[in-house]
Amino acid sequence: MEDRVDLKLLFDEFGASMARARDLDTSERLSDWSAAVKTRLVRLGDRRKYVPFATDDRRKSGAYLWDVAWCVEDKIRRGQPPSGAGIPKLQFPHAPYRRLVLTAEVEWGRQGQRSGTQVYRQNLEEVFRDFYKLMDARSQTKVMVYTTWMFPDQGGLDGLFLKGFRQILLDYEGHLPQDAYLFIEFDDRSRTINGYSTEVPRRGPRPFRLKQLGSVAYPRKWDPKQKY
């Protein structure tokens, strides 16, 4: 099974699925939106034949270190008992665990619309704090999902979020060659879901050039509320 994940395809499939979720409302982002994002990432991992875990998984031991993770486990034949730890009658782990393929963090930060405020800074800080967990993950693909709310200057290729991510990546010393990052940005000001990516090169300097993968418009139901 290939561990390399096509980030463009992953974003396109995720964006198309989210854009069809017309029952979502921006005022419920901290609950309904988190569940919707995780559900779609789990579904996309399952479609690729990985074993997905999520922090709101109802299965026993479903919660994991990251909000969503895709793993590779050995297949167990039908009727064969769980044998992941080599101890009879244990239900978890179900099968021998091999490796981590993808990790994802979903962080909505702090809601607001004015720059220069404490909440403006906290929206950036809380997302960056979760991003640190992704860098330490031993998966080749890492996905960061976040929102700019209605704050100015935070979204887009020239926005503060991507500038901050790039600087954090430049400062980090624990990169592995070909680690790839997908940034999924919910931009309330433009009412779009934007995808960006960067990759650790095999050798040489690490400029961490960010490129845009695509953009999907919010459905009309998602129009952000102007009052906070």
C-alpha positions in Angstrom: 0.0 0.0 0.0 1.4 3.4 -1.0 2.1 5.8 1.9 2.3 8.8 -0.5 -1.0 10.8 -0.5 -1.9 13.0 -3.4 -2.6 16.3 -1.6 -4.3 17.9 -4.6 -6.8 15.0 -4.9 -7.3 14.9 -1.2 -8.2 18.6 -1.0 -10.5 18.3 -4.1 -12.4 15.4 -2.6 -12.6 17.1 0.8 -13.7 20.4 -0.5 -16.3 18.9 -2.8 -17.8 16.9 0.1 -17.8 19.9 2.5 -19.4 22.1 -0.1 -22.4 19.7 -0.2 -22.9 19.9 3.5 -25.6 22.7 3.3 -27.0 21.9 6.8 -23.9 23.5 8.5 -23.9 26.9 10.1 -20.9 29.0 10.9 -22.2 29.7 14.4 -21.8 25.9 15.1 -18.2 25.6 13.9 -16.9 24.5 17.2 -19.1 21.4 17.3 -20.9 20.5 14.1 -18.1 21.7 11.8 -15.5 19.8 13.7 -17.5 16.6 13.4 -18.1 17.2 9.7 -14.4 17.8 8.9 -13.3 14.7 10.9 -16.0 12.5 9.4 -14.9 13.4 5.9 -11.3 12.8 6.6 -12.1 9.5 8.2 -14.2 8.6 5.2 -11.5 9.6 2.7 -8.9 7.4 4.6 -11.3 4.5 4.7 -11.8 4.8 0.9 -8.1 4.5 0.5 -8.0 1.3 2.5 -6.3 2.8 5.5 -7.5 2.3 9.1 -8.7 5.7 10.3 -8.9 7.0 13.9 -10.6 10.2 15.1 -10.9 11.8 18.5 -14.7 11.6 18.4 -14.8 8.0 17.2 -17.4 6.0 19.1 -15.3 2.8 19.0 -13.5 1.9 22.2 -10.0 3.2 22.0 -11.0 5.2 18.9 -9.4 8.4 20.3 -5.8 9.0 19.2 -3.0 11.5 19.7 -4.3 13.7 16.8 -7.8 14.7 15.7 -7.6 12.3 12.7 -5.0 9.6 11.8 -4.7 7.1 9.0 -2.8 4.0 9.8 -1.7 0.7 8.2 -2.7 -2.5 10.0 -2.4 -6.1 8.8 -5.7 -7.5 7.4 -7.4 -10.1 9.6 -9.3 -12.9 7.9 -13.0 -13.2 8.5 -13.5 -15.3 11.7 -10.0 -14.8 12.9 -9.7 -13.4 16.4 -7.9 -10.1 17.2 -4.2 -10.7 17.5 -2.5 -7.3 17.5 -0.6 -7.6 20.8 -0.2 -11.4 20.7 -2.3 -11.9 23.8 -5.4 -14.1 23.5 -8.9 -12.6 24.0 -7.8 -9.0 23.7 -10.2 -6.9 21.5 -7.6 -4.1 21.0 -5.4 -3.9 19.1 -7.4 -5.7 16.4 -4.4 -6.4 14.1 -0.7 -5.8 14.0 -0.1 -2.1 13.7 2.5 -1.2 11.1 2.8 2.6 10.6 1.2 6.0 10.5 0.4 7.4 7.1 -1.5 10.7 7.7 -2.2 12.9 10.7 -4.6 15.9 10.9 -5.4 18.6 13.4 -8.6 20.7 13.3 -8.5 24.0 15.3 -10.9 26.8 15.0 -9.1 29.3 17.2 -11.1 32.3 18.5 -14.0 33.9 16.7 -13.8 37.6 15.8 -13.4 40.2 13.0 -11.2 43.1 14.2 -7.4 43.2 14.0 -5.1 44.3 16.8 -7.1 42.7 19.5 -6.2 39.9 21.9 -8.7 37.6 20.2 -7.1 38.4 16.8 -3.7 37.1 18.2 -5.3 34.2 20.0 -6.8 32.9 16.8 -3.4 32.6 15.3 -1.7 31.3 18.5 -4.2 28.4 19.1 -3.8 27.1 15.6 0.0 27.4 15.6 0.0 25.5 18.9 -1.8 22.5 17.3 0.5 22.7 14.3 3.4 21.8 16.5 1.8 18.4 17.2 1.7 17.7 13.4 5.3 18.5 12.9 6.2 15.8 15.6 4.0 13.2 14.0 5.8 10.3 12.2 3.5 10.4 9.2 4.6 11.5 5.8 1.4 13.5 5.2 0.2 16.1 7.7 -3.1 18.1 7.4 -3.9 21.4 9.3 -7.5 22.6 9.2 -8.3 26.1 10.5 -10.3 29.2 9.9 -9.6 32.9 9.5 -13.1 33.8 10.7 -13.7 37.4 9.6 -10.3 38.7 10.7 -8.4 40.8 8.1 -4.9 39.8 6.9 -5.0 36.2 8.2 -6.0 34.3 5.1 -4.5 33.7 1.6 -1.0 33.0 0.4 0.2 36.3 1.7 -1.8 36.0 5.0 -0.5 35.7 8.5 -1.4 32.0 8.9 0.7 30.8 6.0 3.5 33.1 6.8 3.5 31.7 10.3 3.3 28.1 9.2 6.3 28.7 6.9 8.4 30.3 9.6 7.6 27.5 12.1 8.6 25.0 9.5 11.9 26.8 8.8 12.7 26.9 12.5 12.0 23.2 13.1 14.9 20.8 13.0 13.2 17.4 13.0 11.9 17.2 9.4 12.1 14.0 7.4 12.7 14.1 3.7 9.5 14.3 1.6 7.2 15.0 4.5 4.2 16.9 3.0 1.8 19.4 4.5 -1.7 20.2 3.4 -3.3 23.4 4.8 -7.1 23.6 4.6 -8.2 27.1 5.3 -11.8 28.2 5.8 -11.8 31.9 4.9 -15.1 33.6 6.1 -14.1 36.9 4.4 -14.1 35.4 0.9 -16.4 32.5 1.9 -14.1 29.9 0.4 -12.3 26.8 1.5 -8.7 27.1 0.2 -6.1 24.4 0.0 -2.3 25.0 0.1 0.6 22.6 0.3 4.4 22.4 0.9 6.9 19.6 1.1 10.3 18.9 2.7 12.8 18.3 -0.1 14.9 15.2 -0.2 18.1 17.2 0.1 19.4 20.7 -0.1 17.9 23.9 1.4 14.4 23.9 2.6 12.6 27.0 1.3 9.1 25.6 2.0 7.5 27.2 -1.0 3.7 27.2 -0.5 1.4 26.6 -3.5 -2.3 26.9 -3.8 -4.1 23.6 -4.7 -7.6 25.0 -5.2 -10.6 26.8 -3.8 -14.2 25.8 -3.1 -17.0 28.3 -2.5 -19.1 28.1 0.6 -22.8 27.2 0.0 -25.1 30.2 0.6 -26.2 28.7 3.9 -22.7 29.2 5.2 -22.6 33.0 4.8 -20.8 34.2 8.0 -22.8 36.1 10.5 -21.7 39.8 10.7 -22.3 40.2 14.4 -20.1 38.6 17.0 
